[in-house]
Amino acid sequence: MPVWWPLLLCALAGTLGGAGYGLVADREYAASGYVVVRQAEGSDPAGAVGNAQAFGRIATGDAVLTTAQADAGVTLAQLRDGVRAATSPDAPMIEITGTATSGARAAEMANAVARALIAYGNDAAESTGARLTVFADAQPSAAPVSSTPLVRLAVGLVAGLVVGLLVLLVRTDGRDPAPAATAVPDQTPRTDRTGRPDGTDRADRPDRTPRSLSPR
């Protein structure tokens, strides 16, 4: 088999996984409504922003969601998972966004939480000095916010290619041969039976003993 077969196998598995998830997963739709906070007469107008921040934190709390549950026609767990609230740091506005498998259901969830928040906030108007009203109702969206099946297929393909490359690199590193040992020449000087390092015998070497000079 070719060396690159793990790359092909992982790419195929990622493509099939992305395609399967794209067909099975539900499409998600989102809808947003807005609640505005106004200070009561005689109250500090600058406090509206602070009150909006406070009401935005409790918009997804159980005290509000329990009231909105019956109005939205969903369970409390669905409201916890499908509704979120956001506030602006410089405007007394609360954005409430609902997410569901249909645009109409997402708008119903957002509007139900907005109405429950308004009722909760206005009940405490005497202590907070703030009144809450609807600024804009959430409208059903025709376009989903989740990725399309084609995008999920492409994501699966890319993920498979990445995993295949990692597997291929690991296999390649494991097959690298160990470097061959380099033979080191023997640098020990050779010796003969006479023990001379140059390997020459005394008989083979010229006699360099100085001759005595005899008198004439």
Order of alpha helices (4+ residues) and beta strands (2+ residues): alpha-beta-alpha-alpha-alpha-beta-beta-alpha-alpha-beta-alpha
